[in-house]
Amino acid sequence: MISTLHVSKVNGQAISYGQNVARVAPGEYDLTIACGIYVADRYFPSDSVIHANLSGNHVYRLRAEPQARKCYPYLEDTTGKE
């Protein structure tokens, strides 16, 4: 079960911890994603860097696929979806 999932850095610069929203201008970024997963009552944290090309006036949702002891994060463009 994923218990932690947030953007912790944008292009290597830390952003505010504890927010579930990362606001950046349109452009290309390297996003460091902090993810924590529980497997059989043990916690496994991991950081991943994903490259993102973000468009203006779009909303992206951070998602992750858990596999074994690691999270594989990705962005989903949710613009216009309910």
DRENMAR-932370 format. One record per residue (C-alpha): residue in three letters; x, y, z. Coordinates in steps of 0.1 Angstrom, whole numbers, padded with zeros to 4 digits, always signed. Layout:
N
AlaXYZ/...
//
This chain:
82
Met+0000+0000+0000/Ile+0014+0034-0010/Ser+0014+0058+0020/Thr+0035+0087+0008/Leu+0035+0102-0027/His+0045+0138-0034/Val+0069+0160-0054/Ser+0098+0168-0032/Lys+0121+0187-0056/Val+0118+0205-0089/Asn+0150+0206-0110/Gly+0169+0197-0078/Gln+0154+0225-0057/Ala+0134+0214-0026/Ile+0098+0226-0025/Ser+0075+0230+0006/Tyr+0069+0197+0023/Gly+0034+0188+0034/Gln+0016+0203+0004/Asn-0002+0180-0020/Val+0000+0206-0047/Ala+0032+0216-0067/Arg+0027+0247-0088/Val+0052+0254-0116/Ala+0051+0274-0148/Pro+0047+0255-0181/Gly+0080+0240-0193/Glu+0103+0210-0189/Tyr+0113+0198-0154/Asp+0130+0170-0136/Leu+0106+0162-0107/Thr+0119+0142-0077/Ile+0091+0121-0064/Ala+0091+0108-0029/Cys+0072+0076-0024/Gly+0067+0053+0005/Ile+0052+0019+0004/Tyr+0042-0006+0031/Val+0048-0043+0024/Ala+0039-0067+0052/Asp+0041-0040+0079/Arg+0075-0028+0067/Tyr+0080+0007+0052/Phe+0101+0012+0021/Pro+0108+0048+0011/Ser+0121+0056-0024/Asp+0129+0087-0045/Ser+0125+0087-0083/Val+0132+0115-0108/Ile+0109+0118-0137/His+0112+0142-0166/Ala+0080+0161-0173/Asn+0070+0185-0201/Leu+0042+0204-0186/Ser+0017+0224-0207/Gly+0000+0256-0197/Asn-0036+0255-0184/His-0033+0218-0177/Val-0038+0199-0144/Tyr-0017+0169-0137/Arg-0022+0142-0111/Leu+0007+0123-0096/Arg+0001+0086-0096/Ala+0023+0055-0088/Glu+0023+0018-0095/Pro+0036-0002-0066/Gln+0058-0032-0075/Ala+0074-0053-0048/Arg+0092-0028-0025/Lys+0093+0002-0050/Cys+0070+0028-0064/Tyr+0070+0038-0101/Pro+0055+0073-0103/Tyr+0040+0090-0133/Leu+0020+0121-0141/Glu-0016+0118-0155/Asp-0030+0148-0174/Thr-0065+0152-0159/Thr-0074+0184-0177/Gly-0111+0183-0186/Lys-0118+0150-0168/Glu-0141+0148-0138/
//
